[in-house]
Amino acid sequence: MEKVIVIGGPTASGKTGLGVELAKQIQGEIVSADSMQIYKKMNIGTAKPTVEEMQGIPHHGIDFVEPDTRYSVADFKKDAMKDIKDILERGKVPIVVGGTGLYINSLIDGIDYKEIPFDETYRAYLETCVEQQGLDALYQEAKQIDPEAMKHISKNDKKRILRVLEIYKQTGKTKTILEKESRAGGIPYDYHVFCIQMDREILYQRINTRVDNMIQQGLIQEVKNLLQEYQKFPTAMQGLGYKEVVEYLQGRTTKEEMIETIKRETRRYAKRQLTWFRKNKQTIWLDGLRPKQENIAIILEEYSEKKAKEDVARG
């Protein structure tokens, strides 16, 4: 079974830099597993790697979807599998890099998500419910419908709460049941899953600094430009950092409050990302404060050791 390396971890932990450095050493190419870096013209708020940061390493799954276009986990699975297959056929090593747990899950657990038609009327109804009753009311409703799925969804994660309700409305089945049904196809690749971790206070400091840098780099203007160019943002403007800037531009909060909210919600998101990887029994942990080369040595040792054992087993 052909091998695929996965490097995950919380935001601001150094996944991009580690993935690029590893790719340079093993003839690798990056497959992004980031649900926001897919969008064009959303560069600052998504911390999309620059041309300089990519260092000539091919990156797939970045900067190719219009911000007013819906892009689902089913779309990601289809595109990522195509990219992985293409990379392997060219004799390169696929390195999946990102922190979107749902995306990584679809690969390492072999989940084939069904394409569920989007019901714009029902989404508008749910949005009205949020405005009138608050998000917690829908959270509790989703918890009654699919308690298993809701164990992994934050009370503040509006996008995923609404999705649980929409899936049930459209299919009559819960997200949990659909995922169990979708695993029947098996897992075509041998995924080696690594996750970067570091001291929480240091990680939070890095997150705070990153947010300050985003503001200085022009995040507010980036959002203004998007609002002027596009009429609708089905998913993109729900992204962390973007929705908070929209609220500021609409006069609902001050600039200082906006910045602090982005920092707080990003810290919370990082905590959820780490929780997801801890639940994954495949995860091999890397220390984000170590030099990159030490972490690369750990990755290559595990990767090569397993490959050697399989070669011996094959005789």
BELZITA-V560345 format. One record per backbone hydrogen bond with DSSP energy under -1.0 kcal/mol. CO is the residue of the C=O (numbers start at 1). NH is the residue of the N-H. E is the energy in kcal/mol with one decimal. If there is no record, write none. Layout:
CO|NH|E, CO|NH|E
This chain:
2|190|-3.0, 4|192|-2.8, 5|96|-3.2, 6|194|-3.0, 7|98|-1.9, 8|196|-2.0, 10|13|-1.4, 14|18|-1.9, 15|19|-2.8, 16|20|-2.4, 17|21|-2.2, 18|22|-2.4, 19|23|-2.4, 20|24|-2.0, 22|26|-1.4, 23|28|-2.4, 27|93|-1.9, 29|95|-2.5, 30|60|-2.7, 31|97|-2.1, 33|100|-2.0, 36|39|-1.5, 37|63|-2.8, 38|64|-2.4, 38|65|-2.5, 43|48|-1.9, 44|47|-1.2, 50|54|-2.0, 54|57|-2.3, 58|30|-2.4, 60|32|-3.0, 65|40|-2.8, 66|69|-2.1, 72|76|-2.1, 73|77|-2.7, 74|78|-2.0, 75|79|-2.6, 76|80|-3.5, 77|81|-2.3, 78|82|-1.6, 79|83|-2.4, 80|84|-2.9, 81|85|-2.3, 82|86|-2.2, 83|87|-2.6, 84|88|-2.5, 85|89|-2.2, 86|90|-1.2, 87|92|-2.2, 88|91|-1.9, 93|29|-2.2, 94|5|-2.0, 95|31|-2.4, 96|7|-3.4, 97|33|-2.7, 99|101|-1.1, 100|104|-2.1, 101|105|-3.0, 102|106|-1.7, 104|108|-2.6, 105|109|-2.2, 119|123|-2.2, 120|124|-2.2, 121|125|-1.9, 122|126|-2.4, 123|127|-2.5, 124|128|-2.0, 125|129|-2.1, 126|130|-2.2, 127|131|-2.0, 128|132|-2.5, 129|133|-3.3, 130|134|-1.3, 135|139|-2.2, 136|140|-2.5, 137|141|-1.7, 138|142|-2.8, 139|143|-2.1, 140|144|-1.6, 141|145|-1.8, 142|146|-3.0, 146|150|-1.9, 149|152|-1.6, 150|153|-1.0, 154|157|-1.4, 156|158|-1.8, 157|161|-2.1, 158|162|-2.7, 159|163|-1.6, 160|164|-1.8, 161|165|-1.6, 162|166|-2.6, 163|167|-2.7, 164|168|-1.7, 165|169|-2.2, 166|170|-2.6, 167|171|-2.4, 168|172|-2.1, 174|178|-2.3, 175|179|-2.2, 176|180|-1.9, 177|181|-2.4, 178|182|-1.7, 181|184|-1.0, 183|186|-1.5, 190|4|-2.3, 192|6|-3.1, 193|284|-2.2, 194|8|-3.0, 195|286|-3.0, 197|288|-3.4, 199|203|-2.5, 200|204|-2.7, 201|205|-2.0, 202|206|-2.2, 203|207|-2.2, 204|208|-2.5, 205|209|-2.4, 206|210|-2.4, 207|211|-2.4, 208|212|-2.2, 209|213|-2.4, 210|214|-2.2, 211|215|-2.0, 212|216|-2.1, 213|217|-2.3, 214|219|-1.9, 218|222|-2.3, 219|223|-2.2, 220|224|-2.2, 221|225|-2.6, 222|226|-1.8, 223|227|-2.4, 224|228|-1.9, 225|229|-1.8, 226|230|-2.6, 235|238|-2.0, 236|239|-1.8, 239|242|-1.3, 239|243|-1.8, 241|245|-1.0, 242|246|-2.3, 243|247|-1.9, 244|248|-1.7, 245|249|-2.8, 246|250|-1.8, 247|252|-2.6, 248|251|-1.6, 254|258|-2.4, 255|259|-2.4, 256|260|-2.2, 257|261|-2.4, 258|262|-2.4, 259|263|-2.3, 260|264|-2.6, 261|265|-2.9, 262|266|-2.1, 263|267|-2.2, 264|268|-2.2, 265|269|-2.1, 266|270|-2.4, 267|271|-1.9, 268|272|-2.0, 269|273|-2.3, 270|274|-2.1, 271|275|-2.0, 272|276|-2.2, 273|277|-1.9, 274|278|-2.2, 275|279|-1.3, 280|283|-1.4, 284|195|-2.2, 286|197|-2.7, 287|290|-1.7, 291|294|-1.0, 291|295|-1.4, 292|296|-2.7, 293|297|-2.0, 294|298|-1.6, 295|299|-2.3, 296|300|-2.9, 297|301|-2.2, 298|302|-2.1, 299|303|-2.6, 300|304|-3.0, 301|305|-2.4, 302|306|-2.0, 303|307|-1.7, 304|308|-2.6, 305|309|-2.0, 306|310|-2.0, 307|311|-2.3, 308|312|-2.1, 309|313|-2.3, 310|314|-1.8
